[in-house]
Each structure stands twice: as structure tokens, then as C-alpha cells.
Amino acid sequence: MKKYILFLFLLGISFIGFGQNSNDTKPVFKFEKELINYGKIIQNSNGNRVFEFTNTGKSPLIIKEIITSCDCAIPKKPSAPIMPGEKGKITVSYDTSKPGGFSKQITIFSNAKKSRKIIRIRGFVTKK
């Protein structure tokens, strides 16, 4: 009976130990800039900007989804996983057809250590 209880105890401990996922092996975003300031730009000008980042973690980085705070900013995510030590890009296209100031948030969902990452764009669109 004691051997049976000891066996179950050791079995339970092994499941707990192997079931935990260490954050040390997860991918990590390291952005060159987390905010891109367009400054003053002319109406209907090029609204494309690029966020560059490096995976400084120990496993491949997979971006699952990117959402924005409005439909006026359209992000494009990398389709392939970003391997450890490699660089990746997220392109954001802002609609510059409407004049005025803007400040938008882009939320990235991934398998990184911090699964939700927020980057931002801002600027001012002036009339022609």
C-alpha cells in the first residue's frame, strides 16, 4: 500500500514538473521603435510605415493576429515564423485621405513571452 501511494505521488510530481512551460524558452519581441510618428504629412500621401523587430527569444515567434483601433490603419504581418535571432517586419498602411491628427494603436497577438504587444502610430494629415 505504501509503495502504491509513493508511486502515485511521484507520478503526480512528474506530471506537474513536465506540464509547466518555461518562459525562458519562449520567443521575445524586441522592436527598434514601438511608436512611429508620421509628423505632418500631406493629404493622400504615402501612409505606409514599417515596424522592424528581432526575435530575441529561444524559439520561433509566430504572430497569430494583429488588430487596430480603427479601420484606417491596415497592418500586414509576416506569414512565416520568425526564428530566434532573425528580424521581422510589420507594415502598417494608414489612410491619409482625411485631414487631421491621428493616434492609433496596433495590438499584436503571438506566442511570445508577453502574448499581447502594443505598438502605436501617430501624426497629422494636412490638406493639399
Order of alpha helices (4+ residues) and beta strands (2+ residues): alpha-beta-beta-beta-beta-beta-beta-beta-beta
